[in-house]
Amino acid sequence: MLRIDSITAKYQDLSAISEVSLDVEDGKITALIGSNGAGKTTILNSVSGLKELSSGRIYWNDRIISGSSPDQIAALGVIQVPEGRKLFPAMTVEENLELGAYLPGPRRDWTKTRKRVFELFPRLEERRKQYTGSLSGGEQQMVAVGRALMALPKLLMLDEPSLGLAPIVTDEIFKIIVELNREGLTALVVSQEVLQTLSISNAAYLLENGKIVLHGAAGAMLADPKVKESYLGI
């Protein structure tokens, strides 16, 4: 579904990622793991059209999308849940969700999609008229995921969906990702919760200093001595 072919992206003269290649298969959960500052967010921003590439190409169903604008990429169904949520705190939960259905296709189905989001996150329905800035961190993350779902994603990219959340909320978010995947949604998950992320994923890539240093089945990655020592503390 998504193919990243030897991409390099720079900030001024410093390469954040270098010659990165990875594939996301249709219907699968793919994990992208690595330490803070390794370049994971840069990869997601490159796919979303938020970061210009220095070289390489990104393909969506064999169509080149690198160089396209973020709205064009979102219209294809490639939707990102950004690190830090990036919500509108002075708007209500319902208003934030409605913004996710901004494009014409999702807007036609936004009432039906909103109902599904409220089924996944009942607390959001309870707080639908509440300002998002007054919610807990976990509830805000639910709004961020819900807003992305309102865009009817074909590929959902989640950037640190559990960052700063209590373990019980993290478990809830990951269960939702698994449930959505069982319904057919493809996901690319970036998370520092390495054990939990690999446990729900089919394939995985390890990024260090802007380069892919290991990739394969997520189960095999869990058993890899380097991953166990460096990222699982085993």
C-alpha positions as CSV (number, residue, x, y, z in Angstrom):
1,M,0.0,0.0,0.0
2,L,2.7,2.5,1.0
3,R,6.3,2.2,-0.3
4,I,9.1,4.5,0.9
5,D,12.0,4.3,-1.5
6,S,15.4,5.6,-0.3
7,I,14.2,8.9,1.1
8,T,16.5,11.5,2.6
9,A,15.2,14.6,4.4
10,K,17.3,17.4,5.9
11,Y,16.9,20.3,8.3
12,Q,19.3,22.9,6.9
13,D,22.4,20.9,6.1
14,L,21.8,18.1,8.7
15,S,20.2,14.9,7.5
16,A,17.3,13.8,9.8
17,I,16.8,10.6,7.8
18,S,19.1,9.1,5.2
19,E,18.2,6.6,2.4
20,V,15.3,5.2,4.4
21,S,13.2,2.5,2.7
22,L,10.2,0.7,4.1
23,D,6.9,-0.9,3.1
24,V,3.5,-0.9,4.7
25,E,1.3,-3.8,3.6
26,D,-2.4,-3.4,3.1
27,G,-4.4,-4.6,6.2
28,K,-1.3,-4.9,8.4
29,I,0.0,-3.0,11.4
30,T,3.6,-1.9,10.8
31,A,5.7,-0.6,13.7
32,L,8.5,2.0,13.4
33,I,10.6,2.0,16.5
34,G,13.7,3.8,17.7
35,S,15.0,6.2,20.3
36,N,13.8,9.8,20.6
37,G,15.4,11.9,17.9
38,A,16.0,9.0,15.6
39,G,14.0,10.5,12.8
40,K,10.7,8.7,13.1
41,T,8.5,11.8,13.1
42,T,10.4,13.1,10.0
43,I,9.4,9.9,8.1
44,L,5.7,10.4,9.0
45,N,5.8,14.1,8.1
46,S,7.5,13.2,4.8
47,V,4.7,10.7,4.0
48,S,2.1,13.3,4.9
49,G,3.6,16.0,2.7
50,L,4.6,18.2,5.7
51,K,8.4,17.7,5.1
52,E,10.1,18.1,1.7
53,L,12.4,15.3,0.6
54,S,16.0,15.9,-0.5
55,S,15.9,12.7,-2.4
56,G,14.0,9.5,-2.9
57,R,10.3,8.8,-3.6
58,I,7.2,7.8,-1.7
59,Y,4.5,5.6,-3.4
60,W,0.9,5.1,-2.5
61,N,-0.6,2.1,-4.4
62,D,2.2,2.5,-7.0
63,R,1.5,6.2,-7.5
64,I,4.2,8.7,-6.6
65,I,2.9,11.0,-3.8
66,S,6.2,12.6,-2.7
67,G,5.9,16.3,-3.7
68,S,2.1,16.3,-3.3
69,S,0.6,18.8,-0.9
70,P,-0.7,17.6,2.5
71,D,-4.4,18.0,1.5
72,Q,-3.9,16.0,-1.6
73,I,-2.3,13.2,0.4
74,A,-5.0,13.3,3.0
75,A,-7.6,13.1,0.2
76,L,-6.1,9.7,-0.7
77,G,-6.8,8.4,2.8
78,V,-3.3,8.8,4.3
79,I,-4.0,10.3,7.7
80,Q,-1.6,11.2,10.5
81,V,-2.3,11.5,14.2
82,P,0.5,13.9,15.1
83,E,2.7,13.7,18.2
84,G,1.4,16.1,20.8
85,R,-2.1,15.8,19.4
86,K,-2.3,19.3,17.8
87,L,-5.9,19.9,18.8
88,F,-7.8,23.1,19.1
89,P,-8.2,23.6,22.8
90,A,-10.8,26.4,22.7
91,M,-13.1,24.3,20.5
92,T,-15.3,21.5,21.7
93,V,-14.7,17.8,21.3
94,E,-17.4,17.7,18.6
95,E,-15.9,20.7,16.7
96,N,-12.5,19.1,16.7
97,L,-14.0,15.9,15.4
98,E,-15.9,17.7,12.7
99,L,-12.7,19.3,11.4
100,G,-11.4,15.8,10.7
101,A,-14.2,15.4,8.2
102,Y,-13.2,18.6,6.3
103,L,-12.6,16.9,2.9
104,P,-15.7,16.4,0.7
105,G,-15.8,12.5,0.9
106,P,-15.6,12.3,4.7
107,R,-18.0,15.2,5.1
108,R,-20.7,13.3,3.3
109,D,-20.5,10.5,6.0
110,W,-19.5,12.5,9.0
111,T,-22.6,11.8,11.1
112,K,-22.2,8.0,10.6
113,T,-18.4,8.2,11.3
114,R,-18.9,10.3,14.4
115,K,-21.3,7.7,15.7
116,R,-18.6,5.1,15.2
117,V,-16.0,7.3,17.0
118,F,-18.3,7.6,19.9
119,E,-18.8,3.8,20.0
120,L,-15.0,3.4,20.2
121,F,-14.6,6.2,22.7
122,P,-17.8,6.5,24.8
123,R,-16.1,9.2,27.0
124,L,-16.0,11.5,24.0
125,E,-19.7,11.4,23.5
126,E,-20.1,12.3,27.2
127,R,-17.8,15.3,26.7
128,R,-18.9,16.2,23.2
129,K,-19.8,19.8,24.2
130,Q,-16.7,20.2,26.5
131,Y,-13.7,22.3,25.4
132,T,-10.9,20.0,24.4
133,G,-8.3,22.0,26.4
134,S,-10.1,21.0,29.6
135,L,-9.8,17.3,29.0
136,S,-7.3,14.9,30.5
137,G,-4.3,13.9,28.4
138,G,-5.8,10.5,27.7
139,E,-9.1,12.0,26.6
140,Q,-7.3,14.5,24.3
141,Q,-5.4,11.6,22.7
142,M,-8.8,9.9,22.1
143,V,-10.0,13.1,20.4
144,A,-6.8,13.1,18.2
145,V,-7.4,9.5,17.1
146,G,-11.1,10.2,16.6
147,R,-10.4,13.3,14.5
148,A,-8.2,11.2,12.3
149,L,-10.9,8.5,11.9
150,M,-13.3,11.2,10.9
151,A,-11.2,11.6,7.7
152,L,-12.0,7.9,6.8
153,P,-8.3,6.8,6.6
154,K,-7.1,4.0,4.5
155,L,-3.8,4.3,6.2
156,L,-3.7,5.6,9.8
157,M,-0.3,6.8,10.9
158,L,0.1,7.3,14.7
159,D,3.0,9.2,16.1
160,E,3.6,8.4,19.7
161,P,-0.1,7.7,20.5
162,S,0.8,6.7,24.1
163,L,3.2,9.5,25.0
164,G,2.6,10.8,28.5
165,L,-0.4,8.6,29.1
166,A,-1.2,6.4,32.1
167,P,-0.7,2.7,31.4
168,I,-4.4,2.0,31.6
169,V,-5.1,4.6,28.9
170,T,-2.2,3.4,26.8
171,D,-3.8,-0.1,26.9
172,E,-7.1,1.3,25.8
173,I,-5.5,3.2,22.8
174,F,-3.6,0.1,21.7
175,K,-6.8,-2.1,21.9
176,I,-8.6,0.4,19.7
177,I,-5.8,0.2,17.1
178,V,-6.1,-3.6,17.1
179,E,-9.9,-3.4,16.8
180,L,-9.6,-1.0,13.9
181,N,-7.1,-3.3,12.2
182,R,-9.4,-6.2,12.5
183,E,-12.0,-4.2,10.7
184,G,-9.5,-3.7,7.8
185,L,-7.7,-0.5,8.6
186,T,-3.9,-0.4,7.8
187,A,-1.7,1.3,10.4
188,L,1.8,2.6,10.8
189,V,2.6,3.1,14.5
190,V,5.5,5.1,15.9
191,S,5.9,4.5,19.6
192,Q,8.4,4.4,22.4
193,E,6.2,1.7,24.0
194,V,8.4,-0.8,22.1
195,L,7.1,-4.0,23.7
196,Q,3.4,-3.1,23.3
197,T,3.9,-1.8,19.8
198,L,5.7,-4.9,18.6
199,S,3.2,-7.1,20.3
200,I,0.3,-5.8,18.2
201,S,2.3,-5.4,14.9
202,N,2.9,-7.7,11.9
203,A,6.1,-6.1,10.7
204,A,8.6,-3.7,12.2
205,Y,11.5,-1.4,11.4
206,L,14.1,-0.1,13.7
207,L,15.5,3.4,13.0
208,E,18.7,4.6,14.5
209,N,20.4,7.9,13.7
210,G,18.1,8.4,10.7
211,K,18.7,5.0,9.1
212,I,16.9,1.7,9.1
213,V,19.2,-0.8,10.8
214,L,16.8,-3.7,11.3
215,H,13.5,-4.9,9.8
216,G,11.4,-8.0,9.7
217,A,8.5,-9.7,11.3
218,A,7.5,-8.0,14.6
219,G,7.7,-11.3,16.5
220,A,11.2,-11.8,15.3
221,M,12.1,-8.3,16.3
222,L,10.9,-8.9,19.8
223,A,13.3,-11.8,20.1
224,D,16.3,-10.0,18.6
225,P,19.1,-9.6,21.1
226,K,19.8,-6.0,20.0
227,V,16.2,-4.9,20.5
228,K,15.9,-6.8,23.8
229,E,19.0,-5.1,25.2
230,S,18.6,-1.6,23.9
231,Y,14.9,-1.1,23.9
232,L,13.3,-3.6,26.2
233,G,16.0,-3.7,28.9
234,I,16.2,-7.5,28.9
